[in-house]
Amino acid sequence: MRLSLYYRSGCSLCEAMHRELLHSPLVDPALLQCVDVDADPELVARYGHKVPVLTGPDQVEICHYFLDSQALQDYFARS
């Protein structure tokens, strides 16, 4: 299942969540799409200072700021 990580370059929280996702047994790194919010004004308006934000393919927010493994497990269980 493809996940999207909305991030901002130079953001330490974003870098930490990315590292955790890459090492999570729940996530296939090949299916993790990283999207720089600053590359799109619409994404800046949507996410602002809320980054990092992890969403599923349906754009439902799974978690933000920090990786919530339980929320990720719950999301996969519902999908």
C-alpha positions, 0 to 999 in steps of 0.5 A, spaced: 500 500 500 502 506 497 503 511 503 505 519 502 510 522 507 509 530 506 515 533 508 519 540 508 526 540 507 531 541 513 525 539 518 528 535 523 521 532 525 520 530 517 527 527 517 526 523 523 519 520 521 522 518 514 528 514 517 523 511 522 518 509 516 524 506 512 525 501 518 518 500 520 516 492 518 509 495 517 512 499 511 515 497 504 520 503 502 518 502 495 511 504 496 513 510 500 512 517 496 515 523 499 512 529 497 516 536 499 510 541 501 514 547 499 514 545 492 506 546 491 502 552 494 496 548 495 500 543 499 503 549 503 496 551 504 493 544 506 499 542 511 502 549 513 507 547 519 503 541 520 509 537 517 511 531 517 504 528 515 503 521 513 497 519 509 494 513 505 492 512 498 486 515 500 489 522 503 486 520 509 491 522 515 494 517 519 499 521 523 503 528 523 509 530 527 511 523 529 510 516 527 504 513 530 506 506 529 499 504 533 495 509 528 499 506 522 497 499 524 490 501 525 490 504 518 492 498 515 487 494 519 481 498 516 484 498 509 
